[in-house]
Amino acid sequence: RGDGLKSKSGPEYVRWGEISLYCAELLNKWAAASPEYSKDIMIRAAEYAVDAVEVFSNLMAMEETDVNERKYSEGLYWMGLNFATLCRLGGGGKWSTQQAYDVANSSLSDCQKLRVTAPDERRAEVIFAQGVLCFCKAE
């Protein structure tokens, strides 16, 4: 994982954030296309989402650009969906069911705040993810 990166702003760090973001999305979609969600895949997807959010949160603190904000928002979205699914699966890795729910809820709330002026389809994604979280919590 990205723990060995020296600079928190260099190109390798940015690349790590982008790779983490893509992996968080890819693993979510792979799990969704499988006959049943794998707890191992969703733990990995959650970990990648955490890494992506950390990278783009740090980059936003240094320089608030449209690109950094968009990627931070995307990271929060996938973090919300991945942790919602982990909640549905009864938690996993270092997260209990309640912790997974709390992370998902907080991530989606932060994402919604960032997307308040975004196009309708971007705001609708968050509403969809919040619905998924409600479903996963009810299971």
Salt bridges, closest charged atoms under 4 A:
GLU18 OE1 - ARG15 NH1 3.62
GLU18 OE2 - LYS71 NZ 2.49
GLU25 OE2 - LYS29 NZ 2.63
GLU47 OE1 - ARG1 NH1 3.88
ASP51 OD1 - ARG1 NH2 2.54
GLU74 OE2 - ARG70 NH1 2.91
GLU74 OE2 - ARG122 NH2 3.73
ASP120 OD1 - ARG123 NH2 2.62
GLU125 OE1 - ARG115 NH1 2.75
GLU125 OE1 - ARG122 NH1 3.24
GLU139 OE1 - ARG88 NE 2.98
